[in-house]
Amino acid sequence: MFDNLSDKLDKALHVLKGHGSITEVNVAETLKEVRRALLDADVNFKIAKEFTNTVKEKALGQDVLTTLQPGQLMVKLVKDELTELMGGETAGINLSGSPSIILMSGLQGSGKTTFSGKLANYLKTKKTKKPLLVACDVYRPAAINQLHVVGDQIKVDVYSEEGNMNPVEIATNAIAHAKQNGHNVVIVDTAGRLAVDEEMMNEISNVHKAINPQETLFVVDSMTGQDAVNTAKAFNDRLNFEGVVLTKLDGDTRGGAAISIKSVVDKPIKFIGTGEKMDAIDVFHPARMADRILGMGDVVSLVERAQEQFDEEEARKLQKKIAKNQFGFDDFIKQIQQVKKMGSMKDLVGMIPGAGKALKGVDIDDDAFKGIEAIIHSMTPQERTEPAIINGSRKKRIAKGSGTSVQEVNQLLKQFNQMSKMMKMMQGGGGRKMMQMMNKMR
């Protein structure tokens, strides 16, 4: 995400390298490129200009960070301003009310129905809520079917009324149903149009007045750039929504909507959609996103995702196996499966500082582990438990069974041995030293 913007900002900030001090001349030169990068990312001209003017004022008035190199100082100033531009603080979701009512709004094709499912799944798994999805898109039968399919997928109840074309009635009846059936969150999916029109605005305004939601979220396709920002303003003028949801952020290489939308509507971005799967939803953290845009990675989010998949009991068993030198390929494949649950490989790599830049142009496929898994599944149970017994003839059989070459089998065995040694080392002083280093980095 934001690949083009990240590349252009990186080049712009390189202008200051080699200068011993910050002057009006080299600041102007750098910020001219920064402004151009923002405009290319489809950021509103006025916002881009105000952004660079603010950074310039701070850079020229800077006298406290004299120990830093100008390039480092400029990166910090740009990061701080990007963070502020995107909202500054992380905005939470209001789950007060009994039940909590969340109204979803947005144009057709913005990903509203899919995101309603993702939000329900998030609230169910992360907040231990019992959500109810409500189908109020009465004009598009496929939308009602889609919501039921999504509900089945995530095991969340869906409320709909066949033949009823009154979304206000459906939403009101759904809330009564939720109270009777112990649902503490109601997510109302409303109809979208191809463009903003008076009929659509009147309808969603009527639903809003009838159910008085704690949260009204505007769902927008981030790939539509500045058009998304303009649509958000039109909706906000009528609905006065509480927050924005940016979908399809994984496909947006520009980032203009994420950067501009808070300034235009003065409402925070609360969630982002980062893929097609039902767990591809993240709380929006402005500071972390600024880090990612500037190629600094997002270690905190990476650690949080890892912790979500962390099973303490499994970890204890694994620790004992490593200590006894019993770590085998069955254990290895379990670790692979946990990594795959953390999200798309491209997204995970983008969270590692410097990795995105180092692997620029490399196609990171979500099926990156397929070959490894095929090789392991072609081993016998004994071979997976005792890799040391795998000799030449066994390697040939494994290669043939997995559709790979003997060289690839050898490479996996070599990597596995290296990893086993490293894990063994982590059981001793090496692990303590690494933890001490990580604590210092916090």
SEKELO-129732 format. One record per residue (C-alpha): x, y, z; residue number from 1. Coordinates in Angstrom, 2 decimals, always signed. Layout:
N
+---------+---------+---------+-----+
!      c1 !      c2 !      c3 !   k !
+---------+---------+---------+-----+
!       X !       Y !       Z ! NUM !
...
+---------+---------+---------+-----+
REM end
This chain:
442
+---------+---------+---------+-----+
!      c1 !      c2 !      c3 !   k !
+---------+---------+---------+-----+
!   +0.00 !   +0.00 !   +0.00 !   1 !
!   +1.12 !   +3.57 !   -0.77 !   2 !
!   +4.09 !   +2.23 !   -2.75 !   3 !
!   +4.25 !   +5.15 !   -5.20 !   4 !
!   +3.94 !   +7.77 !   -2.47 !   5 !
!   +6.57 !   +6.04 !   -0.32 !   6 !
!   +9.05 !   +5.93 !   -3.23 !   7 !
!   +8.56 !   +9.60 !   -4.14 !   8 !
!   +8.82 !  +10.84 !   -0.55 !   9 !
!  +11.97 !   +8.76 !   -0.09 !  10 !
!  +13.53 !  +10.41 !   -3.16 !  11 !
!  +12.40 !  +13.87 !   -2.04 !  12 !
!  +13.93 !  +13.52 !   +1.42 !  13 !
!  +17.23 !  +12.35 !   -0.10 !  14 !
!  +17.79 !  +15.91 !   -1.35 !  15 !
!  +18.95 !  +16.97 !   +2.12 !  16 !
!  +21.56 !  +14.21 !   +2.42 !  17 !
!  +25.07 !  +15.56 !   +2.56 !  18 !
!  +24.06 !  +19.05 !   +3.74 !  19 !
!  +25.56 !  +20.08 !   +7.07 !  20 !
!  +22.72 !  +22.40 !   +8.04 !  21 !
!  +19.14 !  +23.19 !   +7.13 !  22 !
!  +18.81 !  +26.34 !   +5.01 !  23 !
!  +15.89 !  +27.95 !   +3.22 !  24 !
!  +17.33 !  +26.85 !   -0.10 !  25 !
!  +17.66 !  +23.11 !   +0.58 !  26 !
!  +14.40 !  +23.02 !   +2.57 !  27 !
!  +12.54 !  +24.67 !   -0.32 !  28 !
!  +14.07 !  +22.20 !   -2.77 !  29 !
!  +13.07 !  +19.20 !   -0.64 !  30 !
!   +9.56 !  +20.42 !   +0.11 !  31 !
!   +8.92 !  +21.17 !   -3.54 !  32 !
!   +9.48 !  +17.45 !   -4.20 !  33 !
!   +7.40 !  +16.48 !   -1.15 !  34 !
!   +4.50 !  +18.61 !   -2.43 !  35 !
!   +4.83 !  +17.03 !   -5.87 !  36 !
!   +4.77 !  +13.55 !   -4.29 !  37 !
!   +1.58 !  +14.41 !   -2.39 !  38 !
!   -0.12 !  +15.81 !   -5.49 !  39 !
!   +0.83 !  +12.69 !   -7.47 !  40 !
!   -0.76 !  +10.66 !   -4.66 !  41 !
!   -4.02 !  +12.55 !   -5.38 !  42 !
!   -3.86 !  +14.72 !   -2.27 !  43 !
!   -5.85 !  +17.97 !   -2.55 !  44 !
!   -3.63 !  +20.88 !   -3.71 !  45 !
!   -4.60 !  +23.15 !   -0.80 !  46 !
!   -3.84 !  +20.40 !   +1.75 !  47 !
!   -0.49 !  +19.59 !   +0.10 !  48 !
!   +0.49 !  +23.27 !   +0.11 !  49 !
!   -0.52 !  +23.80 !   +3.76 !  50 !
!   +1.35 !  +20.61 !   +4.71 !  51 !
!   +4.64 !  +21.69 !   +3.12 !  52 !
!   +4.31 !  +25.27 !   +4.49 !  53 !
!   +3.90 !  +23.90 !   +8.03 !  54 !
!   +6.91 !  +21.59 !   +7.66 !  55 !
!   +8.97 !  +24.49 !   +6.25 !  56 !
!   +8.14 !  +26.78 !   +9.18 !  57 !
!   +9.06 !  +24.09 !  +11.69 !  58 !
!  +12.25 !  +23.14 !   +9.85 !  59 !
!  +13.54 !  +26.74 !   +9.66 !  60 !
!  +12.60 !  +27.44 !  +13.26 !  61 !
!  +14.20 !  +24.25 !  +14.50 !  62 !
!  +16.99 !  +24.77 !  +17.04 !  63 !
!  +16.57 !  +21.96 !  +19.56 !  64 !
!  +17.55 !  +18.89 !  +17.52 !  65 !
!  +20.94 !  +20.17 !  +16.42 !  66 !
!  +22.55 !  +16.76 !  +16.97 !  67 !
!  +20.53 !  +15.20 !  +14.16 !  68 !
!  +21.48 !  +15.29 !  +10.50 !  69 !
!  +19.19 !  +17.51 !   +8.38 !  70 !
!  +17.81 !  +14.51 !   +6.49 !  71 !
!  +16.85 !  +12.77 !   +9.73 !  72 !
!  +15.29 !  +15.94 !  +11.09 !  73 !
!  +13.24 !  +16.45 !   +7.93 !  74 !
!  +11.99 !  +12.86 !   +8.02 !  75 !
!  +10.85 !  +13.40 !  +11.63 !  76 !
!   +9.07 !  +16.64 !  +10.77 !  77 !
!   +7.34 !  +15.08 !   +7.74 !  78 !
!   +6.34 !  +12.02 !   +9.82 !  79 !
!   +4.89 !  +14.19 !  +12.60 !  80 !
!   +2.89 !  +16.30 !  +10.15 !  81 !
!   +1.66 !  +13.23 !   +8.23 !  82 !
!   +0.48 !  +11.79 !  +11.55 !  83 !
!   -1.41 !  +15.00 !  +12.38 !  84 !
!   -2.87 !  +15.23 !   +8.88 !  85 !
!   -4.29 !  +11.70 !   +9.18 !  86 !
!   -5.86 !  +12.38 !  +12.57 !  87 !
!   -3.07 !  +12.42 !  +15.16 !  88 !
!   -4.55 !  +10.04 !  +17.71 !  89 !
!   -6.10 !   +6.61 !  +17.13 !  90 !
!   -9.91 !   +6.89 !  +17.29 !  91 !
!  -11.86 !   +4.11 !  +19.00 !  92 !
!  -15.35 !   +2.87 !  +18.20 !  93 !
!  -18.26 !   +3.78 !  +20.47 !  94 !
!  -19.82 !   +0.58 !  +21.82 !  95 !
!  -22.08 !   +2.18 !  +24.42 !  96 !
!  -25.80 !   +1.53 !  +24.22 !  97 !
!  -27.77 !   -1.65 !  +24.76 !  98 !
!  -27.45 !   -2.79 !  +22.05 !  99 !
!  -24.73 !   -0.68 !  +20.41 ! 100 !
!  -26.01 !   +0.43 !  +17.00 ! 101 !
!  -23.62 !   +0.98 !  +14.08 ! 102 !
!  -24.98 !   +2.41 !  +10.81 ! 103 !
!  -22.95 !   +1.78 !   +7.67 ! 104 !
!  -23.17 !   +4.34 !   +4.85 ! 105 !
!  -21.45 !   +4.77 !   +1.49 ! 106 !
!  -21.77 !   +4.44 !   -2.27 ! 107 !
!  -22.44 !   +1.20 !   -4.13 ! 108 !
!  -19.21 !   -0.69 !   -4.77 ! 109 !
!  -17.35 !   +0.84 !   -1.83 ! 110 !
!  -17.17 !   -2.52 !   -0.04 ! 111 !
!  -19.82 !   -1.63 !   +2.54 ! 112 !
!  -21.49 !   -5.06 !   +2.79 ! 113 !
!  -18.17 !   -6.93 !   +2.96 ! 114 !
!  -16.85 !   -4.49 !   +5.55 ! 115 !
!  -20.02 !   -4.89 !   +7.66 ! 116 !
!  -19.11 !   -8.58 !   +7.87 ! 117 !
!  -15.48 !   -7.81 !   +8.69 ! 118 !
!  -16.56 !   -5.43 !  +11.46 ! 119 !
!  -18.95 !   -8.03 !  +12.89 ! 120 !
!  -16.16 !  -10.62 !  +12.84 ! 121 !
!  -13.75 !   -8.14 !  +14.49 ! 122 !
!  -16.22 !   -7.29 !  +17.27 ! 123 !
!  -17.03 !  -10.97 !  +17.80 ! 124 !
!  -13.42 !  -12.19 !  +18.00 ! 125 !
!  -11.56 !   -9.16 !  +19.43 ! 126 !
!  -14.23 !   -7.56 !  +21.63 ! 127 !
!  -16.19 !  -10.74 !  +22.51 ! 128 !
!  -19.45 !   -9.16 !  +21.36 ! 129 !
!  -22.53 !  -10.88 !  +19.94 ! 130 !
!  -23.26 !   -8.87 !  +16.78 ! 131 !
!  -26.31 !   -8.93 !  +14.52 ! 132 !
!  -25.99 !   -7.96 !  +10.85 ! 133 !
!  -29.01 !   -6.19 !   +9.36 ! 134 !
!  -29.78 !   -6.19 !   +5.61 ! 135 !
!  -31.33 !   -2.81 !   +4.75 ! 136 !
!  -30.26 !   -2.64 !   +1.10 ! 137 !
!  -33.76 !   -3.30 !   -0.26 ! 138 !
!  -32.93 !   -2.37 !   -3.87 ! 139 !
!  -30.25 !   -4.92 !   -4.56 ! 140 !
!  -31.34 !   -8.52 !   -3.75 ! 141 !
!  -27.75 !   -9.66 !   -4.24 ! 142 !
!  -26.73 !   -7.44 !   -1.30 ! 143 !
!  -29.11 !   -9.30 !   +1.06 ! 144 !
!  -27.85 !  -12.66 !   -0.21 ! 145 !
!  -24.25 !  -11.45 !   +0.10 ! 146 !
!  -24.79 !  -10.43 !   +3.72 ! 147 !
!  -26.29 !  -13.85 !   +4.53 ! 148 !
!  -23.31 !  -15.58 !   +2.89 ! 149 !
!  -20.92 !  -13.39 !   +4.91 ! 150 !
!  -22.90 !  -14.08 !   +8.09 ! 151 !
!  -22.70 !  -17.85 !   +7.51 ! 152 !
!  -18.96 !  -17.56 !   +6.87 ! 153 !
!  -18.23 !  -15.77 !  +10.17 ! 154 !
!  -21.06 !  -17.49 !  +12.12 ! 155 !
!  -22.94 !  -14.26 !  +12.85 ! 156 !
!  -26.76 !  -13.95 !  +12.63 ! 157 !
!  -28.25 !  -11.85 !   +9.82 ! 158 !
!  -31.64 !  -10.11 !  +10.05 ! 159 !
!  -33.59 !   -9.47 !   +6.85 ! 160 !
!  -37.26 !   -9.18 !   +5.87 ! 161 !
!  -38.32 !  -10.69 !   +2.58 ! 162 !
!  -40.64 !   -8.40 !   +0.57 ! 163 !
!  -40.33 !   -5.40 !   +2.91 ! 164 !
!  -39.06 !   -2.37 !   +0.98 ! 165 !
!  -39.00 !   -0.01 !   +3.97 ! 166 !
!  -35.44 !   +0.18 !   +5.42 ! 167 !
!  -36.60 !   +2.23 !   +8.41 ! 168 !
!  -39.03 !   -0.53 !   +9.44 ! 169 !
!  -36.45 !   -3.26 !   +8.87 ! 170 !
!  -33.80 !   -1.46 !  +10.96 ! 171 !
!  -36.28 !   -0.73 !  +13.79 ! 172 !
!  -37.57 !   -4.32 !  +13.83 ! 173 !
!  -33.99 !   -5.63 !  +13.79 ! 174 !
!  -33.12 !   -3.69 !  +16.94 ! 175 !
!  -36.17 !   -5.17 !  +18.72 ! 176 !
!  -35.06 !   -8.63 !  +17.49 ! 177 !
!  -31.54 !   -8.00 !  +18.81 ! 178 !
!  -32.84 !   -7.10 !  +22.28 ! 179 !
!  -34.99 !  -10.24 !  +22.39 ! 180 !
!  -32.15 !  -12.51 !  +21.29 ! 181 !
!  -29.22 !  -11.20 !  +23.32 ! 182 !
!  -27.33 !   -9.37 !  +20.56 ! 183 !
!  -25.33 !   -6.49 !  +22.07 ! 184 !
!  -24.20 !   -4.94 !  +18.76 ! 185 !
!  -26.37 !   -4.21 !  +15.69 ! 186 !
!  -24.63 !   -3.42 !  +12.38 ! 187 !
!  -27.03 !   -1.94 !   +9.82 ! 188 !
!  -25.94 !   -2.31 !   +6.18 ! 189 !
!  -27.74 !   +0.31 !   +4.06 ! 190 !
!  -28.28 !   +0.77 !   +0.33 ! 191 !
!  -25.68 !   +2.48 !   -1.81 ! 192 !
!  -25.99 !   +4.24 !   -5.17 ! 193 !
!  -23.58 !   +4.79 !   -8.02 ! 194 !
!  -23.55 !   +8.51 !   -7.13 ! 195 !
!  -24.81 !  +10.79 !   -4.37 ! 196 !
!  -28.50 !  +11.65 !   -4.94 ! 197 !
!  -31.28 !  +13.29 !   -2.94 ! 198 !
!  -33.38 !  +10.11 !   -2.64 ! 199 !
!  -30.46 !   +8.17 !   -1.19 ! 200 !
!  -29.60 !  +10.93 !   +1.28 ! 201 !
!  -33.22 !  +11.26 !   +2.46 ! 202 !
!  -33.51 !   +7.51 !   +2.94 ! 203 !
!  -30.35 !   +7.09 !   +5.02 ! 204 !
!  -31.19 !  +10.25 !   +7.01 ! 205 !
!  -34.58 !   +8.71 !   +7.88 ! 206 !
!  -32.93 !   +5.45 !   +8.99 ! 207 !
!  -30.42 !   +7.47 !  +11.04 ! 208 !
!  -33.19 !   +9.44 !  +12.82 ! 209 !
!  -35.23 !   +6.29 !  +13.51 ! 210 !
!  -32.48 !   +4.16 !  +15.08 ! 211 !
!  -30.24 !   +6.91 !  +16.58 ! 212 !
!  -26.96 !   +4.95 !  +16.18 ! 213 !
!  -23.97 !   +5.32 !  +18.50 ! 214 !
!  -21.73 !   +5.12 !  +15.42 ! 215 !
!  -22.37 !   +6.10 !  +11.82 ! 216 !
!  -19.44 !   +5.00 !   +9.66 ! 217 !
!  -18.84 !   +6.19 !   +6.10 ! 218 !
!  -17.30 !   +3.43 !   +4.00 ! 219 !
!  -15.20 !   +4.60 !   +1.07 ! 220 !
!  -13.12 !   +2.89 !   -1.60 ! 221 !
!   -9.65 !   +4.39 !   -1.06 ! 222 !
!   -8.70 !   +3.67 !   -4.67 ! 223 !
!  -11.08 !   +6.42 !   -5.88 ! 224 !
!   -8.71 !   +9.00 !   -4.39 ! 225 !
!   -9.94 !  +12.61 !   -4.33 ! 226 !
!  -13.44 !  +11.55 !   -5.48 ! 227 !
!  -13.68 !   +9.57 !   -2.24 ! 228 !
!  -12.90 !  +12.68 !   -0.23 ! 229 !
!  -15.55 !  +14.72 !   -2.05 ! 230 !
!  -18.17 !  +11.99 !   -1.52 ! 231 !
!  -17.28 !  +11.82 !   +2.18 ! 232 !
!  -17.92 !  +15.57 !   +2.49 ! 233 !
!  -21.35 !  +15.26 !   +0.82 ! 234 !
!  -22.36 !  +12.45 !   +3.23 ! 235 !
!  -20.99 !  +14.23 !   +6.28 ! 236 !
!  -22.96 !  +17.39 !   +5.48 ! 237 !
!  -26.17 !  +15.35 !   +5.74 ! 238 !
!  -25.34 !  +12.61 !   +8.25 ! 239 !
!  -22.63 !  +14.12 !  +10.43 ! 240 !
!  -21.03 !  +10.66 !  +10.71 ! 241 !
!  -18.60 !   +9.68 !  +13.48 ! 242 !
!  -15.84 !   +8.11 !  +11.42 ! 243 !
!  -14.50 !   +6.89 !   +8.10 ! 244 !
!  -13.66 !   +3.38 !   +6.92 ! 245 !
!  -11.16 !   +3.06 !   +4.05 ! 246 !
!  -11.56 !   -0.17 !   +2.10 ! 247 !
!   -9.25 !   -1.71 !   -0.54 ! 248 !
!   -6.24 !   +0.02 !   +0.99 ! 249 !
!   -4.10 !   -2.97 !   +0.00 ! 250 !
!   -4.63 !   -2.06 !   -3.67 ! 251 !
!   -4.01 !   +1.70 !   -3.29 ! 252 !
!   -0.47 !   +2.70 !   -4.23 ! 253 !
!   -1.21 !   +6.44 !   -4.00 ! 254 !
!   -2.80 !   +7.07 !   -0.59 ! 255 !
!   -4.47 !  +10.43 !   -1.32 ! 256 !
!   -7.77 !   +9.52 !   +0.36 ! 257 !
!   -6.10 !   +8.39 !   +3.60 ! 258 !
!   -4.04 !  +11.57 !   +3.79 ! 259 !
!   -6.73 !  +14.11 !   +2.77 ! 260 !
!  -10.01 !  +12.86 !   +4.20 ! 261 !
!   -9.51 !  +13.88 !   +7.86 ! 262 !
!   -8.69 !  +17.49 !   +6.88 ! 263 !
!  -11.75 !  +17.80 !   +4.65 ! 264 !
!  -14.46 !  +16.26 !   +6.86 ! 265 !
!  -12.76 !  +16.67 !  +10.26 ! 266 !
!  -13.74 !  +13.12 !  +11.18 ! 267 !
!  -11.24 !  +10.35 !  +12.04 ! 268 !
!  -10.44 !   +7.29 !   +9.96 ! 269 !
!  -11.43 !   +4.48 !  +12.33 ! 270 !
!  -10.82 !   +1.29 !  +10.33 ! 271 !
!   -9.09 !   +0.15 !   +7.15 ! 272 !
!   -9.73 !   -2.87 !   +4.96 ! 273 !
!   -6.50 !   -4.56 !   +3.87 ! 274 !
!   -7.63 !   -7.56 !   +1.84 ! 275 !
!  -10.50 !   -9.82 !   +0.84 ! 276 !
!  -10.53 !  -12.18 !   +3.85 ! 277 !
!  -12.93 !  -11.57 !   +6.74 ! 278 !
!  -10.05 !  -10.89 !   +9.15 ! 279 !
!   -8.44 !   -8.31 !   +6.82 ! 280 !
!   -9.47 !   -5.36 !   +8.98 ! 281 !
!   -7.24 !   -3.08 !  +11.04 ! 282 !
!   -7.86 !   -0.24 !  +13.46 ! 283 !
!   -6.37 !   +2.87 !  +11.83 ! 284 !
!   -3.33 !   +4.22 !  +13.69 ! 285 !
!   -2.17 !   +7.54 !  +12.11 ! 286 !
!   +1.37 !   +7.41 !  +13.57 ! 287 !
!   +1.92 !   +3.80 !  +12.45 ! 288 !
!   +0.60 !   +4.59 !   +8.96 ! 289 !
!   +2.95 !   +7.58 !   +8.71 ! 290 !
!   +5.84 !   +5.25 !   +9.60 ! 291 !
!   +4.80 !   +2.85 !   +6.85 ! 292 !
!   +4.43 !   +5.61 !   +4.25 ! 293 !
!   +7.97 !   +6.77 !   +5.05 ! 294 !
!   +9.36 !   +3.22 !   +4.82 ! 295 !
!   +9.93 !   +2.84 !   +8.58 ! 296 !
!   +7.72 !   -0.23 !   +8.89 ! 297 !
!   +5.20 !   -0.93 !  +11.64 ! 298 !
!   +6.75 !   -3.27 !  +14.18 ! 299 !
!   +4.04 !   -2.63 !  +16.80 ! 300 !
!   +1.24 !   -3.87 !  +14.51 ! 301 !
!   +3.38 !   -6.82 !  +13.44 ! 302 !
!   +3.91 !   -7.84 !  +17.09 ! 303 !
!   +0.19 !   -7.37 !  +17.84 ! 304 !
!   -0.77 !   -9.68 !  +14.97 ! 305 !
!   +1.74 !  -12.27 !  +16.15 ! 306 !
!   +0.35 !  -12.11 !  +19.69 ! 307 !
!   -3.20 !  -12.66 !  +18.39 ! 308 !
!   -2.07 !  -16.01 !  +16.95 ! 309 !
!   +0.04 !  -16.89 !  +19.99 ! 310 !
!   -1.08 !  -19.96 !  +21.94 ! 311 !
!   +0.66 !  -20.17 !  +25.33 ! 312 !
!   +0.09 !  -23.91 !  +25.77 ! 313 !
!   +1.43 !  -24.67 !  +22.28 ! 314 !
!   +4.40 !  -22.38 !  +22.97 ! 315 !
!   +5.26 !  -24.29 !  +26.14 ! 316 !
!   +5.13 !  -27.62 !  +24.29 ! 317 !
!   +7.31 !  -26.20 !  +21.54 ! 318 !
!   +9.83 !  -24.88 !  +24.06 ! 319 !
!  +10.19 !  -28.34 !  +25.60 ! 320 !
!  +10.71 !  -29.93 !  +22.16 ! 321 !
!  +13.39 !  -27.38 !  +21.26 ! 322 !
!  +15.16 !  -27.96 !  +24.60 ! 323 !
!  +15.18 !  -31.72 !  +23.95 ! 324 !
!  +16.22 !  -31.32 !  +20.30 ! 325 !
!  +12.89 !  -32.78 !  +19.19 ! 326 !
!  +11.71 !  -29.92 !  +16.96 ! 327 !
!  +10.51 !  -31.51 !  +13.71 ! 328 !
!   +8.75 !  -30.64 !  +10.48 ! 329 !
!   +5.27 !  -31.14 !  +12.00 ! 330 !
!   +6.12 !  -28.35 !  +14.44 ! 331 !
!   +7.57 !  -26.28 !  +11.61 ! 332 !
!   +4.39 !  -26.51 !   +9.53 ! 333 !
!   +2.33 !  -25.42 !  +12.55 ! 334 !
!   +4.48 !  -22.26 !  +12.75 ! 335 !
!   +3.90 !  -21.64 !   +9.03 ! 336 !
!   +0.14 !  -21.93 !   +9.53 ! 337 !
!   +0.28 !  -19.38 !  +12.35 ! 338 !
!   +2.21 !  -16.93 !  +10.14 ! 339 !
!   -0.37 !  -17.36 !   +7.35 ! 340 !
!   -3.16 !  -16.43 !   +9.77 ! 341 !
!   -1.46 !  -13.09 !  +10.47 ! 342 !
!   -2.42 !  -11.68 !   +7.06 ! 343 !
!   -1.11 !  -11.26 !   +3.53 ! 344 !
!   +2.64 !  -11.74 !   +3.11 ! 345 !
!   +3.01 !   -8.41 !   +1.29 ! 346 !
!   +1.32 !   -6.58 !   +4.16 ! 347 !
!   +3.48 !   -8.34 !   +6.76 ! 348 !
!   +6.71 !   -7.55 !   +4.87 ! 349 !
!   +5.62 !   -3.89 !   +4.71 ! 350 !
!   +5.58 !   -3.83 !   +8.52 ! 351 !
!   +9.26 !   -4.77 !   +8.76 ! 352 !
!  +11.45 !   -1.63 !   +8.76 ! 353 !
!  +13.36 !   -1.35 !   +5.49 ! 354 !
!  +11.97 !   -4.60 !   +4.06 ! 355 !
!   +9.52 !   -2.93 !   +1.70 ! 356 !
!  +12.28 !   -0.89 !   +0.10 ! 357 !
!  +14.74 !   -3.80 !   +0.00 ! 358 !
!  +12.17 !   -6.05 !   -1.70 ! 359 !
!  +10.84 !   -3.38 !   -4.07 ! 360 !
!   +9.66 !   -4.98 !   -7.30 ! 361 !
!   +9.66 !   -8.48 !   -5.79 ! 362 !
!   +6.28 !  -10.18 !   -6.11 ! 363 !
!   +5.47 !  -11.49 !   -2.64 ! 364 !
!   +2.83 !  -14.14 !   -3.16 ! 365 !
!   +0.46 !  -15.31 !   -0.43 ! 366 !
!   +1.24 !  -18.83 !   -1.72 ! 367 !
!   +4.93 !  -18.36 !   -0.85 ! 368 !
!   +4.78 !  -21.37 !   +1.52 ! 369 !
!   +3.06 !  -23.71 !   -0.93 ! 370 !
!   +6.28 !  -25.41 !   -2.12 ! 371 !
!   +7.55 !  -25.87 !   +1.44 ! 372 !
!   +4.23 !  -27.34 !   +2.56 ! 373 !
!   +4.20 !  -29.73 !   -0.44 ! 374 !
!   +7.70 !  -30.99 !   +0.44 ! 375 !
!   +6.81 !  -31.52 !   +4.12 ! 376 !
!   +3.52 !  -33.29 !   +3.26 ! 377 !
!   +5.47 !  -35.64 !   +0.96 ! 378 !
!   +7.57 !  -36.85 !   +3.93 ! 379 !
!   +6.62 !  -39.88 !   +6.03 ! 380 !
!   +5.60 !  -39.27 !   +9.68 ! 381 !
!   +9.01 !  -40.61 !  +10.77 ! 382 !
!  +10.87 !  -38.26 !   +8.39 ! 383 !
!   +8.93 !  -35.28 !   +9.72 ! 384 !
!   +9.79 !  -36.26 !  +13.30 ! 385 !
!  +13.42 !  -37.26 !  +12.57 ! 386 !
!  +14.71 !  -35.15 !   +9.63 ! 387 !
!  +18.24 !  -36.56 !  +10.14 ! 388 !
!  +17.18 !  -39.89 !   +8.52 ! 389 !
!  +16.43 !  -38.21 !   +5.17 ! 390 !
!  +19.11 !  -39.60 !   +2.84 ! 391 !
!  +19.63 !  -39.37 !   -0.92 ! 392 !
!  +16.95 !  -41.89 !   -1.97 ! 393 !
!  +14.42 !  -40.39 !   +0.43 ! 394 !
!  +15.12 !  -36.92 !   -0.99 ! 395 !
!  +14.40 !  -38.18 !   -4.52 ! 396 !
!  +11.09 !  -39.69 !   -3.38 ! 397 !
!  +10.10 !  -36.50 !   -1.51 ! 398 !
!  +11.01 !  -34.32 !   -4.51 ! 399 !
!   +8.95 !  -36.50 !   -6.86 ! 400 !
!   +5.98 !  -36.56 !   -4.48 ! 401 !
!   +5.96 !  -32.79 !   -4.01 ! 402 !
!   +6.60 !  -31.83 !   -7.63 ! 403 !
!   +9.86 !  -30.12 !   -6.68 ! 404 !
!  +13.55 !  -30.82 !   -7.25 ! 405 !
!  +16.12 !  -32.52 !   -5.01 ! 406 !
!  +17.89 !  -29.14 !   -4.82 ! 407 !
!  +14.75 !  -27.55 !   -3.34 ! 408 !
!  +14.44 !  -30.38 !   -0.82 ! 409 !
!  +18.11 !  -29.89 !   +0.13 ! 410 !
!  +17.58 !  -26.15 !   +0.49 ! 411 !
!  +14.60 !  -26.66 !   +2.84 ! 412 !
!  +16.56 !  -29.18 !   +4.95 ! 413 !
!  +19.48 !  -26.75 !   +5.20 ! 414 !
!  +17.21 !  -23.85 !   +6.23 ! 415 !
!  +15.42 !  -26.09 !   +8.72 ! 416 !
!  +18.72 !  -27.12 !  +10.34 ! 417 !
!  +19.86 !  -23.50 !  +10.58 ! 418 !
!  +16.55 !  -22.48 !  +12.13 ! 419 !
!  +16.67 !  -25.37 !  +14.61 ! 420 !
!  +20.16 !  -24.29 !  +15.74 ! 421 !
!  +19.00 !  -20.70 !  +16.14 ! 422 !
!  +15.96 !  -21.76 !  +18.18 ! 423 !
!  +18.18 !  -23.92 !  +20.37 ! 424 !
!  +20.46 !  -20.94 !  +20.90 ! 425 !
!  +17.44 !  -18.79 !  +21.81 ! 426 !
!  +16.76 !  -21.17 !  +24.70 ! 427 !
!  +19.97 !  -19.99 !  +26.32 ! 428 !
!  +21.61 !  -16.61 !  +26.80 ! 429 !
!  +21.00 !  -15.61 !  +23.20 ! 430 !
!  +17.27 !  -15.34 !  +23.82 ! 431 !
!  +17.74 !  -13.15 !  +26.90 ! 432 !
!  +20.06 !  -10.82 !  +25.00 ! 433 !
!  +17.57 !  -10.49 !  +22.16 ! 434 !
!  +14.72 !   -9.69 !  +24.59 ! 435 !
!  +16.89 !   -7.05 !  +26.28 ! 436 !
!  +17.60 !   -5.47 !  +22.89 ! 437 !
!  +13.89 !   -5.46 !  +21.98 ! 438 !
!  +12.96 !   -3.87 !  +25.32 ! 439 !
!  +15.45 !   -1.05 !  +24.65 ! 440 !
!  +13.82 !   -0.45 !  +21.25 ! 441 !
!  +10.36 !   +0.14 !  +22.75 ! 442 !
+---------+---------+---------+-----+
REM end
